[in-house]
C-alpha cells in the first residue's frame, strides 16, 4: 500500500486511518516480555536505586497537561542534584531555564510525571513514574542541592513505579561514543534552527549566536 502524503499536514491523518487501536492487537504483533523485565519493576526506591540517582547529573521529565498534550524536558545539575527524601519521595529543584514553566504547569494540571535518569557515559538508565506536585516550602528548598542558585520551587514526586531500563537504545544511538557522532558541519547549528523557528525579518544567525553565548554565560541566573 502506498502512503499518500497528500497536502502538508494530512500525512498523519492518512496513517491514523488504519492505525492500531486495540491493546490486544498490539500484543499479537510482539512476543511476550521477558519475565525479568516485569519482575524488576518496584514501587519504592531500593538502596541501589537511591545510590544511582545520587550519581545522576541529568534527568528527563515527561509530563502532560489536562488535555493530554505531552512534553519532555531535560534537567541537569551536579551529580545527585535530584534529592531522595525517602524510599518513595524525590525532589527536583527548579533551575533557571527559558521560564516557560511548561513542566510545572503540567504538574499543576495533572499531578503526574515520568522520569528518566541518566549518568553520562553509562548506557543503562533508571525510569520512575508517579504522582507529583510543585512545592515552594522553604524548609524543603533549603535542603535541596541548588543548581547555580537557591531554587524557587521544586517538583516533588511520589514514586509509584521504578525500574532499571536496558542499555540498548543508548548503545544503538552511540550516545557516549564521540567517534561515532556526526561532525558539527553535518548538522544545523542551534542558531540556525532558532533563526528558522523565529522567522523574524532582519534577525541574523550572528545575533542569535551572540544571544546564546550570553545566555550560557548567565546559565545560573
N, C-alpha and C positions, 0 to 999 in steps of 0.2 A: 504493500500500500504506500503510495506517495504521500509525503507530508505536504499539505497545502499551506504554504507560508502566507499567501494572500496579502492583504493590506497590513501595514505596520500595526502591531498590537493585537492582531487576530490569531497569531500562531498559538498562543496559549489556549484560546477557546477551541481551536481546532483539535489540539491534543487532549484537552479535557473531555471532549465529546465521548471518547471511549476509554477514559482513564479508569483505573481500579477504584471501586467504592466499597468493596466488601473485605473486611479483615480475613475472612475465611479464604477468599480467592487469593489474596496476597500471600497467605501462608502456604497455599498449594504450590506456589512458584518457588518456594525455598525449602531446603531441608530443615529439620528441627534444630534449634540451637543446642550447642554443647551444654550438657548439664552443669558444667563448671561455671559457664557464663551466667547462669541463673542463680546458682548457689552463692556466688561471691557478692551478690547484692546484699546490703545490710541497711538497717535503719538507724545506725549510730556510727560514730567515728571510733575505730579501734586506735590503739596507741600508735600503730604503724601508719595509719591514715593521717592521724594528727601530726606525726613527725614529717610526713611527706608534704602536707600543707605548709608546715613550718619551713620547708625548703623551697617552696614555690614563690617565684617572683612575678608570675603572670597568670591571671585568671580571666576566662571569657565568661560573661554573664549573658544568659539568654532570658528574655522576658517577652511579654505580650501585653497589649492594652485590652480594655474591656471588649473591643470589637474583634480581638484575635489577631491584630496586626503585630507581627513578630519583629524582634530586634535582638541583635547580638553585639555586645561591645566588649573590648578588651580593657582590663585594668591592670596596671603594673606598679611595682614598688620594690623596696628591698625584700629579700627573701624572708618570708614569714609575715609580710605586711597584713595578710588576712589572719585575724586573730581567732583561735579556737577557744571559745569561752567555756564550753563543757562538751561532753560527748555527743550532744545533739545541736549545739549552737555555734554559729560562726558570725563574725562581724567584719564587714569590708569597709574600710574607711573611705570617705569621699576624698577625691583628689581633683585639683583644678583641671578642667578639660575645656570642651567647647561651650560649656554652660547651657547646653540644650536640655539636660536633665532627663533625657528620654527614658533611661532605665528606671530612675526613681519615680517618674510619672507612671510608668507601667506598674511598678510595685504598689503604688498608692491605689491603682485601679483594681488589680487582680490579686495582689498579695502572694505572688509565686515567682520563683526564679529557677533556672538551671545553671549550674556552674561547671566549668571545665578547667582544672588546674594543670598548669604546665611547669616543668623545670627545664630551662634551656640546656640543650644537649642530651636530654633524656627522652626516649621515644614513647614511653608509656605515659598515660595521663590518669587523672582521677576525676570522676564525674560525681556531682552531688546535686540533688534536686530537693526542693522543699518549699515550705511557707516562708514568706519574707515580709519585713516591714522596714520603714525608714525611721531611724531614731536620731534625735538631737539631744539625748540625755547627757548632761555634762560629765557625770561620773563614768559613763561608758566611753565617751570620746577621749577622756583623759587617759584611759588605759590602753588605747589603740596606738599602733605604730603610725606616726604621721608620714605621709608621702610628700615631703617637702615642707609642709606646714600643718598646723593642727587642723583636723577635719571639721567641717561644719556639721556634717551628718554622717551616718553610717547605715549601710544596708545590713540588717540582722536576718540571718537565715536559720530556720529550724529544719534540720536535716531530716528528710523522710526516706530518701534513697541515696546510697553512696556505693560506688563500686569502681574498681580499677578498670581502665579501658586499655585494650591491647594496643601494641605499638605499630600495627600495620599501616595505618593511614600516614603517620609521620615518616615512616620508613619509605613508603611508596612515593611520598612527596619530597623525599630527600631534604627534609626540613633543616636538619643540622649538618648537612654536607655542603660546605661552601663551594667545593669543587664542582658540584652539580647544579649550582644556581645559575640562572640566566645572567649574562653580563648586563651591566647597567644600561649600556647603549642599545640593548634589545628590548628595553621596557620604556613605557611612557613615564616621565617623571611625575612626582606628586604635583608639582606646579602646573604641568601640562594638563593633568586630569582636572585640577581645580579650575584652571582657566576655562576649559570646555564646559564644566559644570556651571560656573558663574555666568558665562556668556555676556559679559559687560563690555560695551564699546570703549575702546581706549585702554583697557586693562592689559598689561603685558606679563609675560612669563617672568621677566626680571623683577617686576614689582611683587609678584606672588612669592618668588623665591626669597626676596628680602623679608617679606612678612613672615614666612615660615621660619627663617633663621631667627628672627626676633622672638617669635612665639616659643621656639625651642629654648632660646636663651632664658626666657622667663617661664619655663615649664612648670615651676612650682608656685607661680603667682596667679 
